[in-house]
Amino acid sequence: MSVIILLIAISLAIALFFLASFIWAVRTGQFDDTCTPSLRMLADDERSIRAVPDSETKPTSKSP
């Protein structure tokens, strides 16, 4: 019977440890943004976009 009480005490101590670890992780922001890191690799990098000069974007008009 004393073994059961000892096992219950140990399991409660372990459960409290994991609960405290989870609360600490939530308060320090570990679970704030779970979607963006997995989608970041799919987004275009702004530095890789080539800047188009103004002369290419303006229509050229030929005078008769």
PQR file with spaces between the fields and no chain letter, atoms N, CA, C, O and H, PARSE charges and radii, in Angstrom:
ATOM       1  N    MET     1       0.809   -1.193    0.000 -0.4000 1.5000
ATOM       2  CA   MET     1       0.000    0.000    0.000 -0.0000 2.0000
ATOM       3  C    MET     1       0.861    1.269    0.000  0.5500 1.7000
ATOM       4  O    MET     1       0.502    2.274   -0.613 -0.5500 1.4000
ATOM       5  N    SER     2       1.980    1.209    0.683 -0.4000 1.5000
ATOM       6  CA   SER     2       2.847    2.390    0.732 -0.0000 2.0000
ATOM       7  C    SER     2       3.507    2.651   -0.623  0.5500 1.7000
ATOM       8  O    SER     2       3.882    3.785   -0.921 -0.5500 1.4000
ATOM       9  H    SER     2       2.272    0.392    1.181  0.4000 1.0000
ATOM      10  N    VAL     3       3.650    1.613   -1.442 -0.4000 1.5000
ATOM      11  CA   VAL     3       4.226    1.782   -2.768 -0.0000 2.0000
ATOM      12  C    VAL     3       3.264    2.584   -3.651  0.5500 1.7000
ATOM      13  O    VAL     3       3.701    3.420   -4.443 -0.5500 1.4000
ATOM      14  H    VAL     3       3.345    0.691   -1.200  0.4000 1.0000
ATOM      15  N    ILE     4       1.977    2.337   -3.521 -0.4000 1.5000
ATOM      16  CA   ILE     4       0.987    3.074   -4.312 -0.0000 2.0000
ATOM      17  C    ILE     4       1.020    4.555   -3.947  0.5500 1.7000
ATOM      18  O    ILE     4       0.957    5.413   -4.827 -0.5500 1.4000
ATOM      19  H    ILE     4       1.621    1.658   -2.878  0.4000 1.0000
ATOM      20  N    ILE     5       1.116    4.851   -2.682 -0.4000 1.5000
ATOM      21  CA   ILE     5       1.182    6.251   -2.238 -0.0000 2.0000
ATOM      22  C    ILE     5       2.458    6.904   -2.767  0.5500 1.7000
ATOM      23  O    ILE     5       2.434    8.057   -3.196 -0.5500 1.4000
ATOM      24  H    ILE     5       1.167    4.154   -1.967  0.4000 1.0000
ATOM      25  N    LEU     6       3.561    6.174   -2.735 -0.4000 1.5000
ATOM      26  CA   LEU     6       4.822    6.693   -3.261 -0.0000 2.0000
ATOM      27  C    LEU     6       4.718    6.952   -4.770  0.5500 1.7000
ATOM      28  O    LEU     6       5.173    7.991   -5.248 -0.5500 1.4000
ATOM      29  H    LEU     6       3.581    5.238   -2.386  0.4000 1.0000
ATOM      30  N    LEU     7       4.129    6.023   -5.514 -0.4000 1.5000
ATOM      31  CA   LEU     7       3.974    6.201   -6.959 -0.0000 2.0000
ATOM      32  C    LEU     7       3.034    7.370   -7.287  0.5500 1.7000
ATOM      33  O    LEU     7       3.282    8.113   -8.237 -0.5500 1.4000
ATOM      34  H    LEU     7       3.760    5.179   -5.125  0.4000 1.0000
ATOM      35  N    ILE     8       1.984    7.531   -6.525 -0.4000 1.5000
ATOM      36  CA   ILE     8       1.077    8.665   -6.735 -0.0000 2.0000
ATOM      37  C    ILE     8       1.798    9.984   -6.462  0.5500 1.7000
ATOM      38  O    ILE     8       1.628   10.947   -7.210 -0.5500 1.4000
ATOM      39  H    ILE     8       1.783    6.928   -5.754  0.4000 1.0000
ATOM      40  N    ALA     9       2.588   10.036   -5.417 -0.4000 1.5000
ATOM      41  CA   ALA     9       3.335   11.254   -5.091 -0.0000 2.0000
ATOM      42  C    ALA     9       4.344   11.589   -6.181  0.5500 1.7000
ATOM      43  O    ALA     9       4.489   12.749   -6.564 -0.5500 1.4000
ATOM      44  H    ALA     9       2.726    9.254   -4.809  0.4000 1.0000
ATOM      45  N    ILE    10       5.041   10.568   -6.680 -0.4000 1.5000
ATOM      46  CA   ILE    10       6.024   10.796   -7.747 -0.0000 2.0000
ATOM      47  C    ILE    10       5.328   11.252   -9.032  0.5500 1.7000
ATOM      48  O    ILE    10       5.805   12.166   -9.705 -0.5500 1.4000
ATOM      49  H    ILE    10       4.923    9.625   -6.369  0.4000 1.0000
ATOM      50  N    SER    11       4.202   10.618   -9.372 -0.4000 1.5000
ATOM      51  CA   SER    11       3.492   11.002  -10.596 -0.0000 2.0000
ATOM      52  C    SER    11       2.924   12.418  -10.479  0.5500 1.7000
ATOM      53  O    SER    11       2.919   13.160  -11.461 -0.5500 1.4000
ATOM      54  H    SER    11       3.814    9.875   -8.826  0.4000 1.0000
ATOM      55  N    LEU    12       2.451   12.799   -9.306 -0.4000 1.5000
ATOM      56  CA   LEU    12       1.973   14.173   -9.118 -0.0000 2.0000
ATOM      57  C    LEU    12       3.110   15.176   -9.233  0.5500 1.7000
ATOM      58  O    LEU    12       2.925   16.263   -9.780 -0.5500 1.4000
ATOM      59  H    LEU    12       2.454   12.197   -8.508  0.4000 1.0000
ATOM      60  N    ALA    13       4.284   14.825   -8.723 -0.4000 1.5000
ATOM      61  CA   ALA    13       5.437   15.716   -8.826 -0.0000 2.0000
ATOM      62  C    ALA    13       5.853   15.893  -10.288  0.5500 1.7000
ATOM      63  O    ALA    13       6.172   17.003  -10.713 -0.5500 1.4000
ATOM      64  H    ALA    13       4.434   13.942   -8.278  0.4000 1.0000
ATOM      65  N    ILE    14       5.849   14.809  -11.048 -0.4000 1.5000
ATOM      66  CA   ILE    14       6.204   14.891  -12.467 -0.0000 2.0000
ATOM      67  C    ILE    14       5.153   15.697  -13.225  0.5500 1.7000
ATOM      68  O    ILE    14       5.499   16.518  -14.075 -0.5500 1.4000
ATOM      69  H    ILE    14       5.589   13.908  -10.702  0.4000 1.0000
ATOM      70  N    ALA    15       3.877   15.472  -12.928 -0.4000 1.5000
ATOM      71  CA   ALA    15       2.799   16.210  -13.598 -0.0000 2.0000
ATOM      72  C    ALA    15       2.894   17.702  -13.284  0.5500 1.7000
ATOM      73  O    ALA    15       2.697   18.529  -14.175 -0.5500 1.4000
ATOM      74  H    ALA    15       3.596   14.805  -12.238  0.4000 1.0000
ATOM      75  N    LEU    16       3.185   18.052  -12.055 -0.4000 1.5000
ATOM      76  CA   LEU    16       3.338   19.457  -11.693 -0.0000 2.0000
ATOM      77  C    LEU    16       4.546   20.093  -12.381  0.5500 1.7000
ATOM      78  O    LEU    16       4.513   21.266  -12.754 -0.5500 1.4000
ATOM      79  H    LEU    16       3.345   17.380  -11.332  0.4000 1.0000
ATOM      80  N    PHE    17       5.609   19.307  -12.543 -0.4000 1.5000
ATOM      81  CA   PHE    17       6.785   19.805  -13.250 -0.0000 2.0000
ATOM      82  C    PHE    17       6.437   20.126  -14.699  0.5500 1.7000
ATOM      83  O    PHE    17       6.804   21.186  -15.205 -0.5500 1.4000
ATOM      84  H    PHE    17       5.636   18.355  -12.240  0.4000 1.0000
ATOM      85  N    PHE    18       5.726   19.212  -15.375 -0.4000 1.5000
ATOM      86  CA   PHE    18       5.352   19.458  -16.764 -0.0000 2.0000
ATOM      87  C    PHE    18       4.338   20.598  -16.886  0.5500 1.7000
ATOM      88  O    PHE    18       4.385   21.360  -17.852 -0.5500 1.4000
ATOM      89  H    PHE    18       5.427   18.350  -14.964  0.4000 1.0000
ATOM      90  N    LEU    19       3.444   20.723  -15.946 -0.4000 1.5000
ATOM      91  CA   LEU    19       2.503   21.838  -15.959 -0.0000 2.0000
ATOM      92  C    LEU    19       3.234   23.166  -15.794  0.5500 1.7000
ATOM      93  O    LEU    19       2.932   24.134  -16.492 -0.5500 1.4000
ATOM      94  H    LEU    19       3.405   20.104  -15.162  0.4000 1.0000
ATOM      95  N    ALA    20       4.181   23.212  -14.884 -0.4000 1.5000
ATOM      96  CA   ALA    20       4.960   24.434  -14.682 -0.0000 2.0000
ATOM      97  C    ALA    20       5.797   24.755  -15.918  0.5500 1.7000
ATOM      98  O    ALA    20       5.942   25.923  -16.280 -0.5500 1.4000
ATOM      99  H    ALA    20       4.426   22.426  -14.317  0.4000 1.0000
ATOM     100  N    SER    21       6.346   23.735  -16.563 -0.4000 1.5000
ATOM     101  CA   SER    21       7.115   23.956  -17.790 -0.0000 2.0000
ATOM     102  C    SER    21       6.231   24.486  -18.907  0.5500 1.7000
ATOM     103  O    SER    21       6.647   25.373  -19.652 -0.5500 1.4000
ATOM     104  H    SER    21       6.228   22.786  -16.269  0.4000 1.0000
ATOM     105  N    PHE    22       5.022   23.961  -19.036 -0.4000 1.5000
ATOM     106  CA   PHE    22       4.096   24.434  -20.056 -0.0000 2.0000
ATOM     107  C    PHE    22       3.685   25.878  -19.799  0.5500 1.7000
ATOM     108  O    PHE    22       3.660   26.684  -20.730 -0.5500 1.4000
ATOM     109  H    PHE    22       4.684   23.241  -18.430  0.4000 1.0000
ATOM     110  N    ILE    23       3.366   26.215  -18.566 -0.4000 1.5000
ATOM     111  CA   ILE    23       2.975   27.590  -18.224 -0.0000 2.0000
ATOM     112  C    ILE    23       4.133   28.545  -18.488  0.5500 1.7000
ATOM     113  O    ILE    23       3.922   29.649  -18.991 -0.5500 1.4000
ATOM     114  H    ILE    23       3.386   25.561  -17.810  0.4000 1.0000
ATOM     115  N    TRP    24       5.355   28.132  -18.155 -0.4000 1.5000
ATOM     116  CA   TRP    24       6.523   28.963  -18.426 -0.0000 2.0000
ATOM     117  C    TRP    24       6.692   29.192  -19.927  0.5500 1.7000
ATOM     118  O    TRP    24       6.985   30.309  -20.353 -0.5500 1.4000
ATOM     119  H    TRP    24       5.526   27.236  -17.746  0.4000 1.0000
ATOM     120  N    ALA    25       6.510   28.141  -20.734 -0.4000 1.5000
ATOM     121  CA   ALA    25       6.665   28.262  -22.180 -0.0000 2.0000
ATOM     122  C    ALA    25       5.606   29.184  -22.771  0.5500 1.7000
ATOM     123  O    ALA    25       5.907   29.952  -23.685 -0.5500 1.4000
ATOM     124  H    ALA    25       6.271   27.233  -20.388  0.4000 1.0000
ATOM     125  N    VAL    26       4.388   29.127  -22.279 -0.4000 1.5000
ATOM     126  CA   VAL    26       3.325   29.992  -22.786 -0.0000 2.0000
ATOM     127  C    VAL    26       3.600   31.448  -22.422  0.5500 1.7000
ATOM     128  O    VAL    26       3.394   32.339  -23.246 -0.5500 1.4000
ATOM     129  H    VAL    26       4.143   28.502  -21.537  0.4000 1.0000
ATOM     130  N    ARG    27       4.051   31.692  -21.231 -0.4000 1.5000
ATOM     131  CA   ARG    27       4.296   33.074  -20.794 -0.0000 2.0000
ATOM     132  C    ARG    27       5.506   33.699  -21.482  0.5500 1.7000
ATOM     133  O    ARG    27       5.563   34.920  -21.626 -0.5500 1.4000
ATOM     134  H    ARG    27       4.218   30.967  -20.561  0.4000 1.0000
ATOM     135  N    THR    28       6.474   32.886  -21.911 -0.4000 1.5000
ATOM     136  CA   THR    28       7.649   33.446  -22.572 -0.0000 2.0000
ATOM     137  C    THR    28       7.473   33.551  -24.073  0.5500 1.7000
ATOM     138  O    THR    28       8.392   33.982  -24.770 -0.5500 1.4000
ATOM     139  H    THR    28       6.427   31.894  -21.795  0.4000 1.0000
ATOM     140  N    GLY    29       6.301   33.162  -24.594 -0.4000 1.5000
ATOM     141  CA   GLY    29       6.004   33.377  -25.999 -0.0000 2.0000
ATOM     142  C    GLY    29       6.424   32.257  -26.930  0.5500 1.7000
ATOM     143  O    GLY    29       6.579   32.495  -28.128 -0.5500 1.4000
ATOM     144  H    GLY    29       5.555   32.811  -24.028  0.4000 1.0000
ATOM     145  N    GLN    30       6.612   31.061  -26.436 -0.4000 1.5000
ATOM     146  CA   GLN    30       7.026   29.958  -27.287 -0.0000 2.0000
ATOM     147  C    GLN    30       5.953   29.550  -28.286  0.5500 1.7000
ATOM     148  O    GLN    30       6.275   28.989  -29.334 -0.5500 1.4000
ATOM     149  H    GLN    30       6.487   30.868  -25.463  0.4000 1.0000
ATOM     150  N    PHE    31       4.690   29.816  -27.990 -0.4000 1.5000
ATOM     151  CA   PHE    31       3.591   29.381  -28.844 -0.0000 2.0000
ATOM     152  C    PHE    31       2.863   30.546  -29.495  0.5500 1.7000
ATOM     153  O    PHE    31       1.703   30.400  -29.881 -0.5500 1.4000
ATOM     154  H    PHE    31       4.428   30.271  -27.139  0.4000 1.0000
ATOM     155  N    ASP    32       3.511   31.702  -29.627 -0.4000 1.5000
ATOM     156  CA   ASP    32       2.840   32.881  -30.161 -0.0000 2.0000
ATOM     157  C    ASP    32       2.492   32.740  -31.635  0.5500 1.7000
ATOM     158  O    ASP    32       1.354   33.001  -32.023 -0.5500 1.4000
ATOM     159  H    ASP    32       4.453   31.821  -29.314  0.4000 1.0000
ATOM     160  N    ASP    33       3.432   32.342  -32.448 -0.4000 1.5000
ATOM     161  CA   ASP    33       3.207   32.285  -33.886 -0.0000 2.0000
ATOM     162  C    ASP    33       3.640   30.919  -34.404  0.5500 1.7000
ATOM     163  O    ASP    33       4.830   30.669  -34.595 -0.5500 1.4000
ATOM     164  H    ASP    33       4.357   32.131  -32.133  0.4000 1.0000
ATOM     165  N    THR    34       2.683   30.048  -34.627 -0.4000 1.5000
ATOM     166  CA   THR    34       3.025   28.700  -35.076 -0.0000 2.0000
ATOM     167  C    THR    34       2.842   28.511  -36.568  0.5500 1.7000
ATOM     168  O    THR    34       3.277   27.495  -37.110 -0.5500 1.4000
ATOM     169  H    THR    34       1.716   30.251  -34.471  0.4000 1.0000
ATOM     170  N    CYS    35       2.216   29.452  -37.246 -0.4000 1.5000
ATOM     171  CA   CYS    35       1.933   29.284  -38.673 -0.0000 2.0000
ATOM     172  C    CYS    35       3.012   29.909  -39.554  0.5500 1.7000
ATOM     173  O    CYS    35       3.391   29.315  -40.563 -0.5500 1.4000
ATOM     174  H    CYS    35       1.864   30.278  -36.805  0.4000 1.0000
ATOM     175  N    THR    36       3.504   31.063  -39.208 -0.4000 1.5000
ATOM     176  CA   THR    36       4.418   31.800  -40.065 -0.0000 2.0000
ATOM     177  C    THR    36       5.736   31.072  -40.342  0.5500 1.7000
ATOM     178  O    THR    36       6.166   31.073  -41.495 -0.5500 1.4000
ATOM     179  H    THR    36       3.196   31.546  -38.388  0.4000 1.0000
ATOM     180  N    PRO    37       6.401   30.455  -39.372 -0.5600 1.5000
ATOM     181  CA   PRO    37       7.667   29.804  -39.706  0.2800 2.0000
ATOM     182  C    PRO    37       7.540   28.717  -40.767  0.5500 1.7000
ATOM     183  O    PRO    37       8.459   28.532  -41.564 -0.5500 1.4000
ATOM     184  N    SER    38       6.436   28.004  -40.796 -0.4000 1.5000
ATOM     185  CA   SER    38       6.290   26.962  -41.801 -0.0000 2.0000
ATOM     186  C    SER    38       5.962   27.534  -43.171  0.5500 1.7000
ATOM     187  O    SER    38       6.207   26.873  -44.181 -0.5500 1.4000
ATOM     188  H    SER    38       5.689   28.155  -40.148  0.4000 1.0000
ATOM     189  N    LEU    39       5.414   28.748  -43.234 -0.4000 1.5000
ATOM     190  CA   LEU    39       5.073   29.362  -44.513 -0.0000 2.0000
ATOM     191  C    LEU    39       6.137   30.331  -45.014  0.5500 1.7000
ATOM     192  O    LEU    39       6.069   30.786  -46.156 -0.5500 1.4000
ATOM     193  H    LEU    39       5.215   29.284  -42.414  0.4000 1.0000
ATOM     194  N    ARG    40       7.104   30.648  -44.186 -0.4000 1.5000
ATOM     195  CA   ARG    40       8.119   31.627  -44.552 -0.0000 2.0000
ATOM     196  C    ARG    40       8.940   31.160  -45.745  0.5500 1.7000
ATOM     197  O    ARG    40       9.348   31.979  -46.568 -0.5500 1.4000
ATOM     198  H    ARG    40       7.159   30.279  -43.258  0.4000 1.0000
ATOM     199  N    MET    41       9.186   29.871  -45.852 -0.4000 1.5000
ATOM     200  CA   MET    41       9.998   29.371  -46.963 -0.0000 2.0000
ATOM     201  C    MET    41       9.254   29.446  -48.298  0.5500 1.7000
ATOM     202  O    MET    41       9.883   29.384  -49.354 -0.5500 1.4000
ATOM     203  H    MET    41       8.854   29.206  -45.183  0.4000 1.0000
ATOM     204  N    LEU    42       7.932   29.576  -48.269 -0.4000 1.5000
ATOM     205  CA   LEU    42       7.159   29.658  -49.498 -0.0000 2.0000
ATOM     206  C    LEU    42       7.024   31.075  -50.034  0.5500 1.7000
ATOM     207  O    LEU    42       6.679   31.268  -51.200 -0.5500 1.4000
ATOM     208  H    LEU    42       7.420   29.626  -47.411  0.4000 1.0000
ATOM     209  N    ALA    43       7.289   32.049  -49.208 -0.4000 1.5000
ATOM     210  CA   ALA    43       7.132   33.452  -49.597 -0.0000 2.0000
ATOM     211  C    ALA    43       8.301   33.887  -50.468  0.5500 1.7000
ATOM     212  O    ALA    43       9.415   33.380  -50.334 -0.5500 1.4000
ATOM     213  H    ALA    43       7.569   31.892  -48.261  0.4000 1.0000
ATOM     214  N    ASP    44       8.034   34.830  -51.358 -0.4000 1.5000
ATOM     215  CA   ASP    44       9.091   35.381  -52.201 -0.0000 2.0000
ATOM     216  C    ASP    44       9.989   36.270  -51.374  0.5500 1.7000
ATOM     217  O    ASP    44       9.537   36.996  -50.489 -0.5500 1.4000
ATOM     218  H    ASP    44       7.129   35.242  -51.467  0.4000 1.0000
ATOM     219  N    ASP    45      11.245   36.200  -51.676 -0.4000 1.5000
ATOM     220  CA   ASP    45      12.206   37.051  -51.004 -0.0000 2.0000
ATOM     221  C    ASP    45      12.203   38.412  -51.687  0.5500 1.7000
ATOM     222  O    ASP    45      12.332   38.484  -52.909 -0.5500 1.4000
ATOM     223  H    ASP    45      11.612   35.610  -52.396  0.4000 1.0000
ATOM     224  N    GLU    46      12.059   39.480  -50.932 -0.4000 1.5000
ATOM     225  CA   GLU    46      11.968   40.819  -51.510 -0.0000 2.0000
ATOM     226  C    GLU    46      13.268   41.222  -52.200  0.5500 1.7000
ATOM     227  O    GLU    46      13.236   42.006  -53.149 -0.5500 1.4000
ATOM     228  H    GLU    46      11.954   39.421  -49.940  0.4000 1.0000
ATOM     229  N    ARG    47      14.381   40.718  -51.758 -0.4000 1.5000
ATOM     230  CA   ARG    47      15.660   41.078  -52.361 -0.0000 2.0000
ATOM     231  C    ARG    47      15.842   40.438  -53.732  0.5500 1.7000
ATOM     232  O    ARG    47      16.659   40.914  -54.519 -0.5500 1.4000
ATOM     233  H    ARG    47      14.407   40.081  -50.987  0.4000 1.0000
ATOM     234  N    SER    48      15.111   39.382  -54.038 -0.4000 1.5000
ATOM     235  CA   SER    48      15.306   38.690  -55.305 -0.0000 2.0000
ATOM     236  C    SER    48      14.479   39.296  -56.432  0.5500 1.7000
ATOM     237  O    SER    48      14.670   38.940  -57.595 -0.5500 1.4000
ATOM     238  H    SER    48      14.447   38.995  -53.398  0.4000 1.0000
ATOM     239  N    ILE    49      13.568   40.201  -56.108 -0.4000 1.5000
ATOM     240  CA   ILE    49      12.745   40.832  -57.141 -0.0000 2.0000
ATOM     241  C    ILE    49      13.579   41.905  -57.843  0.5500 1.7000
ATOM     242  O    ILE    49      14.152   42.781  -57.195 -0.5500 1.4000
ATOM     243  H    ILE    49      13.413   40.490  -55.163  0.4000 1.0000
ATOM     244  N    ARG    50      13.640   41.826  -59.165 -0.4000 1.5000
ATOM     245  CA   ARG    50      14.437   42.754  -59.948 -0.0000 2.0000
ATOM     246  C    ARG    50      13.667   44.063  -60.118  0.5500 1.7000
ATOM     247  O    ARG    50      12.480   44.059  -60.447 -0.5500 1.4000
ATOM     248  H    ARG    50      13.174   41.114  -59.692  0.4000 1.0000
ATOM     249  N    ALA    51      14.339   45.151  -59.897 -0.4000 1.5000
ATOM     250  CA   ALA    51      13.706   46.467  -60.079 -0.0000 2.0000
ATOM     251  C    ALA    51      13.677   46.791  -61.560  0.5500 1.7000
ATOM     252  O    ALA    51      14.698   46.708  -62.243 -0.5500 1.4000
ATOM     253  H    ALA    51      15.302   45.154  -59.630  0.4000 1.0000
ATOM     254  N    VAL    52      12.522   47.156  -62.045 -0.4000 1.5000
ATOM     255  CA   VAL    52      12.349   47.500  -63.451 -0.0000 2.0000
ATOM     256  C    VAL    52      12.627   48.983  -63.615  0.5500 1.7000
ATOM     257  O    VAL    52      12.025   49.798  -62.917 -0.5500 1.4000
ATOM     258  H    VAL    52      11.693   47.223  -61.490  0.4000 1.0000
ATOM     259  N    PRO    53      13.524   49.353  -64.523 -0.5600 1.5000
ATOM     260  CA   PRO    53      13.794   50.794  -64.737  0.2800 2.0000
ATOM     261  C    PRO    53      12.564   51.499  -65.295  0.5500 1.7000
ATOM     262  O    PRO    53      11.699   50.874  -65.909 -0.5500 1.4000
ATOM     263  N    ASP    54      12.500   52.801  -65.072 -0.4000 1.5000
ATOM     264  CA   ASP    54      11.352   53.591  -65.530 -0.0000 2.0000
ATOM     265  C    ASP    54      11.210   53.577  -67.051  0.5500 1.7000
ATOM     266  O    ASP    54      10.093   53.652  -67.562 -0.5500 1.4000
ATOM     267  H    ASP    54      13.203   53.308  -64.573  0.4000 1.0000
ATOM     268  N    SER    55      12.312   53.483  -67.776 -0.4000 1.5000
ATOM     269  CA   SER    55      12.235   53.524  -69.240 -0.0000 2.0000
ATOM     270  C    SER    55      11.516   52.306  -69.801  0.5500 1.7000
ATOM     271  O    SER    55      10.941   52.385  -70.887 -0.5500 1.4000
ATOM     272  H    SER    55      13.219   53.422  -67.361  0.4000 1.0000
ATOM     273  N    GLU    56      11.532   51.177  -69.086 -0.4000 1.5000
ATOM     274  CA   GLU    56      10.848   49.982  -69.561 -0.0000 2.0000
ATOM     275  C    GLU    56       9.358   50.010  -69.260  0.5500 1.7000
ATOM     276  O    GLU    56       8.588   49.336  -69.944 -0.5500 1.4000
ATOM     277  H    GLU    56      11.999   51.113  -68.204  0.4000 1.0000
ATOM     278  N    THR    57       8.937   50.751  -68.279 -0.4000 1.5000
ATOM     279  CA   THR    57       7.537   50.759  -67.897 -0.0000 2.0000
ATOM     280  C    THR    57       6.733   51.832  -68.620  0.5500 1.7000
ATOM     281  O    THR    57       5.515   51.701  -68.741 -0.5500 1.4000
ATOM     282  H    THR    57       9.563   51.298  -67.723  0.4000 1.0000
ATOM     283  N    LYS    58       7.386   52.901  -69.108 -0.4000 1.5000
ATOM     284  CA   LYS    58       6.671   53.974  -69.781 -0.0000 2.0000
ATOM     285  C    LYS    58       6.479   53.611  -71.253  0.5500 1.7000
ATOM     286  O    LYS    58       7.406   53.130  -71.905 -0.5500 1.4000
ATOM     287  H    LYS    58       8.375   53.008  -69.010  0.4000 1.0000
ATOM     288  N    PRO    59       5.289   53.841  -71.767 -0.5600 1.5000
ATOM     289  CA   PRO    59       5.074   53.549  -73.199  0.2800 2.0000
ATOM     290  C    PRO    59       5.817   54.572  -74.048  0.5500 1.7000
ATOM     291  O    PRO    59       5.865   55.761  -73.730 -0.5500 1.4000
ATOM     292  N    THR    60       6.381   54.084  -75.112 -0.4000 1.5000
ATOM     293  CA   THR    60       7.087   54.997  -76.010 -0.0000 2.0000
ATOM     294  C    THR    60       6.148   55.414  -77.128  0.5500 1.7000
ATOM     295  O    THR    60       5.478   54.587  -77.748 -0.5500 1.4000
ATOM     296  H    THR    60       6.342   53.119  -75.371  0.4000 1.0000
ATOM     297  N    SER    61       6.118   56.698  -77.365 -0.4000 1.5000
ATOM     298  CA   SER    61       5.262   57.208  -78.445 -0.0000 2.0000
ATOM     299  C    SER    61       6.143   57.775  -79.548  0.5500 1.7000
ATOM     300  O    SER    61       7.013   58.615  -79.319 -0.5500 1.4000
ATOM     301  H    SER    61       6.662   57.369  -76.861  0.4000 1.0000
ATOM     302  N    LYS    62       5.888   57.298  -80.715 -0.4000 1.5000
ATOM     303  CA   LYS    62       6.659   57.785  -81.860 -0.0000 2.0000
ATOM     304  C    LYS    62       5.895   58.917  -82.535  0.5500 1.7000
ATOM     305  O    LYS    62       4.712   58.774  -82.841 -0.5500 1.4000
ATOM     306  H    LYS    62       5.181   56.616  -80.901  0.4000 1.0000
ATOM     307  N    SER    63       6.557   60.021  -82.764 -0.4000 1.5000
ATOM     308  CA   SER    63       5.896   61.145  -83.411 -0.0000 2.0000
ATOM     309  C    SER    63       5.994   60.991  -84.936  0.5500 1.7000
ATOM     310  O    SER    63       7.047   60.613  -85.449 -0.5500 1.4000
ATOM     311  H    SER    63       7.519   60.137  -82.516  0.4000 1.0000
ATOM     312  N    PRO    64       4.905   61.281  -85.665 -0.5600 1.5000
ATOM     313  CA   PRO    64       4.924   61.111  -87.130  0.2800 2.0000
ATOM     314  C    PRO    64       5.702   62.124  -87.852  0.5500 1.7000
ATOM     315  O    PRO    64       5.787   62.079  -89.079 -0.5500 1.4000
